[in-house]
Amino acid sequence: MPKQAARKRSVLFALIDDEHYEALRYIAYKEQRFIADVAREAIGRYIEQKSKEYPLKELVWSKGGDTA
């Protein structure tokens, strides 16, 4: 099986409500997934929804966590 290219990722520190955290934790537990995976999926769906209102083609991508 071919090896997939690694995705570039950035660290996001976010203060969220306890209720949201507990919901993410519960969903992750029930689906036997990491909380980070559930959060990434939720963020991805939100961005997909909002990109209809704010087209991402106008977005200037930052270089992110590149240190090299």
C-alpha positions in Angstrom: 0.0 0.0 0.0 1.5 3.4 -1.0 2.5 5.7 1.9 0.4 8.8 2.1 2.0 12.2 2.3 2.0 13.7 5.7 -0.5 16.6 6.2 0.9 19.9 7.5 -0.8 20.7 10.8 -0.8 23.6 13.2 -1.4 23.6 16.9 -4.6 25.3 18.1 -4.9 26.2 21.8 -8.6 27.0 22.3 -10.5 27.7 25.5 -13.9 26.0 25.1 -16.9 25.6 27.4 -16.8 22.6 29.7 -20.0 21.3 28.0 -18.4 21.3 24.6 -15.3 19.5 25.9 -17.4 16.9 27.7 -19.5 16.4 24.5 -16.3 15.9 22.4 -14.8 13.6 25.0 -18.0 11.5 25.1 -18.3 11.3 21.3 -14.6 10.3 21.1 -15.1 7.6 23.7 -18.2 6.2 22.1 -16.5 6.1 18.7 -13.2 4.9 20.1 -11.4 7.9 18.6 -9.1 10.6 19.8 -10.7 13.9 20.9 -8.4 15.7 18.5 -9.8 13.7 15.6 -13.4 14.5 16.6 -12.5 18.2 17.0 -10.7 18.2 13.6 -13.8 16.7 11.9 -16.1 19.2 13.6 -13.8 22.1 12.5 -13.6 20.7 9.0 -17.4 20.6 8.7 -17.8 24.1 10.1 -15.2 25.4 7.6 -17.0 23.5 4.7 -20.3 25.1 5.7 -18.8 28.6 6.1 -16.8 28.4 2.9 -20.1 28.8 1.0 -20.5 32.2 2.7 -16.9 33.2 2.6 -15.2 31.6 -0.4 -11.8 30.2 0.5 -10.4 31.1 -2.9 -9.9 34.5 -1.4 -7.9 33.1 1.5 -4.2 33.8 1.6 -2.6 30.7 3.2 -0.1 31.2 5.9 3.1 29.2 5.9 2.1 27.6 9.2 4.6 25.7 11.4 7.5 25.6 9.0 10.7 26.2 10.9 13.1 25.0 8.2 
